[in-house]
Amino acid sequence: MTFVRQLDLIDIGKTRVGIAVRDYIRAFTQRSRWSDDNLLLPGEISKYERRRAWTLCQRSRVVCSRTPPGRGGLTVAQQGA
């Protein structure tokens, strides 16, 4: 998984990587159920993913800017923002 390699690069720790993988699998499974049960409108998942990605980006900038160097955090400047 690409995102696991990315998490390893910022050294967040095995526990947090495990939680991220678990959450990814749960979200994927839930979206699949919604799709299989025809509970989604056309384009709804794409719209949701874009909104979610934007929100996570904003939150990560705050978290990373508050994490001391050497603790797995990047400053906003290091993130390329």
C-alpha positions in Angstrom: 0.0 0.0 0.0 1.4 3.3 -1.0 -0.1 5.2 1.9 1.7 2.8 4.4 5.0 3.6 2.8 4.2 7.3 3.1 3.3 6.9 6.8 6.6 5.0 7.3 8.5 7.9 5.7 7.2 10.3 8.4 7.8 7.7 11.1 4.4 7.8 12.9 4.9 4.4 14.5 3.6 0.9 13.9 0.5 1.4 16.1 -0.7 4.4 14.1 0.0 2.7 10.8 -2.1 -0.3 11.9 -4.9 2.1 12.9 -4.7 3.8 9.5 -4.8 0.4 7.6 -7.8 -0.7 9.7 -9.7 2.5 9.0 -8.9 2.3 5.3 -10.3 -1.3 5.2 -13.4 -0.3 7.1 -14.1 2.6 4.9 -13.5 0.6 1.7 -15.8 -2.1 3.0 -18.6 0.3 3.9 -18.4 2.1 0.5 -18.6 -1.3 -1.2 -21.7 -2.2 0.8 -23.3 1.2 -0.1 -22.6 0.6 -3.8 -23.7 -3.1 -3.7 -27.0 -2.0 -2.1 -27.5 0.8 -4.6 -27.5 3.4 -1.9 -25.3 5.9 -3.8 -26.1 8.5 -6.4 -23.9 8.7 -9.5 -20.7 10.6 -8.6 -21.4 10.6 -4.9 -18.3 8.6 -3.9 -16.0 10.8 -6.0 -17.5 14.0 -4.5 -17.2 12.5 -1.0 -13.5 11.5 -1.6 -12.6 14.9 -2.9 -14.2 16.6 0.2 -12.5 14.1 2.5 -9.1 14.5 0.9 -9.4 18.3 1.2 -10.3 18.0 4.9 -7.5 15.6 5.7 -5.0 17.8 3.9 -6.1 20.8 6.1 -6.0 18.8 9.3 -2.6 17.3 8.4 -1.1 20.7 7.9 -2.2 21.7 11.4 -1.0 18.4 13.0 2.4 18.4 11.2 3.1 22.0 11.9 2.6 21.3 15.7 4.7 18.1 15.7 8.3 18.6 16.8 11.0 17.7 14.3 12.2 14.1 14.8 8.8 13.0 16.0 7.4 12.1 12.6 6.1 15.6 11.8 6.8 17.9 8.9 6.4 21.6 9.0 4.1 23.2 6.5 7.2 24.4 4.6 8.5 20.8 4.4 5.1 19.7 3.1 5.5 22.0 0.1 2.6 24.2 1.2 
